[in-house]
């Protein structure tokens, strides 16, 4: 579970307005994230987290493709867990890669603690229709199924990388905000709404 301090929580709770101004302190918390270090490999970093408000649980996810990339995203999703938000971020990153018709290998760095051989495990889960080996449906089965369907024909790997470490701010969100180039979206009853 991702824990945030109250100062970080206020930074991450973006206000819904037509103008977004974020002032980040000059801190050495930014670290190397997504890049195109190799022409044959495209890397992306994703994160998901949740917190409670007076109105209930709110989750957000972030996707960072790199400096000034128009595909960088911060999305608010009310009422889901942090694990669901992490999976949604992974799904959205795969969708973006497919939309851009990328033939490169895609490496998705995620704070979802995916085990070694996660793609193989997704295939196994799919063969059981996303039910556990004991019978009941798995938690987040719909999201796991969507991730499997989107990624099954791609050259893709998922790698665990904690987004919050040593009580520093979430580097994925920090880099997106610091960069300033991102889409802000919210999931409503009508689907995703760009804000």
C-alpha positions as CSV (number, residue, x, y, z in Angstrom):
1,X,0.0,0.0,0.0
2,X,1.3,3.4,-0.9
3,X,1.3,5.8,2.0
4,X,1.6,9.5,1.5
5,X,2.3,12.3,3.9
6,X,-0.2,15.1,4.3
7,X,2.1,17.5,2.4
8,X,2.4,15.1,-0.5
9,X,-1.3,14.3,-0.4
10,X,-2.2,17.9,-0.9
11,X,0.3,18.1,-3.8
12,X,-1.3,15.1,-5.5
13,X,-4.9,16.1,-5.0
14,X,-5.1,18.3,-8.1
15,X,-7.9,20.8,-8.1
16,X,-10.5,20.6,-10.8
17,X,-10.2,23.9,-12.5
18,X,-9.6,25.2,-16.0
19,X,-6.2,26.5,-14.9
20,X,-3.7,24.3,-13.1
21,X,-0.7,25.9,-11.5
22,X,1.6,23.7,-9.6
23,X,4.7,25.0,-7.8
24,X,7.1,22.2,-7.0
25,X,9.9,22.7,-4.5
26,X,13.4,22.4,-5.7
27,X,14.1,18.9,-4.4
28,X,16.5,16.2,-5.6
29,X,13.7,13.7,-5.7
30,X,13.3,13.4,-9.4
31,X,15.0,10.3,-10.7
32,X,15.6,8.7,-14.1
33,X,12.2,7.5,-15.4
34,X,10.9,6.7,-18.8
35,X,13.2,7.2,-21.7
36,X,14.0,6.1,-25.2
37,X,17.5,4.9,-24.4
38,X,17.4,2.3,-27.1
39,X,15.7,2.7,-30.5
40,X,14.2,-0.8,-30.1
41,X,12.8,-0.3,-26.6
42,X,10.2,2.1,-25.4
43,X,9.9,2.6,-21.7
44,X,7.1,4.0,-19.6
45,X,6.5,4.5,-15.9
46,X,3.1,4.0,-14.2
47,X,1.8,4.5,-10.8
48,X,-1.5,4.3,-8.9
49,X,-2.6,5.3,-5.5
50,X,-5.7,6.1,-3.4
51,X,-6.7,8.3,-0.5
52,X,-9.8,9.0,1.5
53,X,-11.7,12.3,1.3
54,X,-14.9,13.5,2.9
55,X,-16.7,12.3,-0.2
56,X,-15.1,8.8,-0.1
57,X,-12.2,7.0,-1.7
58,X,-10.5,8.7,-4.6
59,X,-7.8,7.0,-6.7
60,X,-5.4,8.5,-9.2
61,X,-3.0,7.1,-11.6
62,X,-0.1,8.5,-13.6
63,X,1.7,7.5,-16.7
64,X,5.0,9.1,-17.6
65,X,6.5,8.5,-21.1
66,X,9.2,11.1,-20.8
67,X,10.0,14.8,-20.9
68,X,7.4,16.9,-22.8
69,X,5.6,13.8,-24.1
70,X,1.9,14.6,-24.8
71,X,1.0,11.1,-23.7
72,X,1.8,11.8,-20.1
73,X,-1.4,11.4,-18.1
74,X,-2.8,12.0,-14.6
75,X,-6.3,10.5,-14.2
76,X,-8.7,10.6,-11.3
77,X,-10.8,7.5,-10.7
78,X,-13.3,7.7,-7.8
79,X,-14.1,4.7,-5.7
80,X,-11.5,2.2,-6.6
81,X,-8.5,0.7,-4.7
82,X,-4.9,1.6,-5.2
83,X,-4.3,-1.8,-6.9
84,X,-7.1,-1.1,-9.4
85,X,-5.6,2.3,-10.1
86,X,-2.2,0.7,-10.7
87,X,-3.7,-1.8,-13.1
88,X,-5.7,1.0,-14.9
89,X,-2.4,2.8,-15.4
90,X,-0.8,-0.2,-17.0
91,X,-3.8,-0.8,-19.2
92,X,-3.8,2.9,-20.4
93,X,0.0,2.7,-21.1
94,X,-0.5,-0.4,-23.3
95,X,-3.5,1.3,-25.0
96,X,-1.4,4.4,-25.8
97,X,1.5,2.2,-27.2
98,X,-1.0,0.3,-29.4
99,X,-2.7,3.5,-30.6
100,X,0.7,4.8,-31.6
101,X,1.4,1.6,-33.5
102,X,4.7,1.1,-31.7
103,X,6.5,-2.0,-33.0
104,X,9.2,-1.5,-30.4
105,X,9.5,-3.6,-27.3
106,X,7.6,-1.9,-24.5
107,X,8.8,-2.0,-20.9
108,X,6.3,-0.9,-18.4
109,X,7.7,0.0,-15.0
110,X,4.9,-0.2,-12.5
111,X,4.4,0.1,-8.7
112,X,2.0,-2.9,-9.1
113,X,4.0,-5.6,-7.4
114,X,3.8,-8.0,-10.4
115,X,5.7,-11.3,-9.8
116,X,8.4,-12.6,-12.1
117,X,6.8,-14.2,-15.1
118,X,3.7,-11.9,-14.8
119,X,2.8,-12.3,-18.5
120,X,2.8,-16.1,-18.2
121,X,0.7,-15.7,-15.1
122,X,-1.8,-13.6,-17.0
123,X,-2.1,-16.4,-19.6
124,X,-2.7,-18.9,-16.8
125,X,-5.3,-16.6,-15.2
126,X,-7.0,-16.3,-18.6
127,X,-7.1,-20.0,-19.1
128,X,-9.1,-20.2,-15.8
129,X,-11.3,-17.3,-16.9
130,X,-9.7,-15.2,-14.1
131,X,-10.8,-17.4,-11.3
132,X,-8.4,-18.5,-8.6
133,X,-7.3,-22.2,-8.6
134,X,-9.8,-22.7,-5.7
135,X,-12.7,-21.4,-7.7
136,X,-13.8,-17.8,-6.8
137,X,-13.2,-15.0,-9.3
138,X,-9.9,-13.1,-8.7
139,X,-9.9,-9.5,-7.4
140,X,-9.7,-7.0,-10.2
141,X,-10.5,-9.9,-12.7
142,X,-12.0,-7.5,-15.3
143,X,-8.8,-5.3,-15.2
144,X,-6.5,-8.3,-15.4
145,X,-8.5,-9.7,-18.3
146,X,-8.3,-6.3,-20.2
147,X,-4.6,-6.1,-19.6
148,X,-4.1,-9.6,-20.9
149,X,-6.3,-9.0,-24.0
150,X,-4.4,-5.8,-24.8
151,X,-0.9,-7.1,-24.3
152,X,-1.1,-10.7,-25.4
153,X,0.2,-10.0,-29.0
154,X,2.7,-7.4,-28.0
155,X,6.5,-7.5,-27.2
156,X,6.0,-6.2,-23.7
157,X,7.3,-6.8,-20.2
158,X,6.1,-5.5,-16.9
159,X,8.7,-4.6,-14.2
160,X,8.1,-3.7,-10.6
161,X,9.6,-0.4,-9.5
162,X,8.3,1.2,-6.4
163,X,7.1,4.8,-7.1
164,X,7.5,5.9,-3.4
165,X,10.8,5.2,-1.7
166,X,12.5,6.6,1.4
167,X,9.6,8.9,2.1
168,X,10.3,10.9,-1.1
169,X,7.4,12.0,-3.3
170,X,6.0,9.6,-5.9
171,X,8.6,10.1,-8.7
172,X,6.2,9.3,-11.5
173,X,3.7,12.0,-10.5
174,X,6.5,14.4,-9.5
175,X,8.1,14.2,-13.0
176,X,4.7,14.6,-14.7
177,X,3.9,17.7,-12.7
178,X,7.4,19.1,-13.0
179,X,7.4,18.6,-16.7
180,X,4.1,20.3,-17.1
181,X,3.1,18.4,-20.3
182,X,0.3,16.0,-19.5
183,X,-3.4,15.3,-20.0
184,X,-5.6,15.5,-16.9
185,X,-8.5,13.1,-17.1
186,X,-11.3,12.0,-14.8
187,X,-13.5,8.9,-14.9
188,X,-17.1,9.8,-14.6
189,X,-20.3,7.8,-15.2
190,X,-19.9,8.8,-18.9
191,X,-16.4,7.5,-19.1
192,X,-13.1,9.4,-19.2
193,X,-13.4,13.2,-19.3
194,X,-10.4,15.4,-20.2
195,X,-10.2,18.3,-17.8
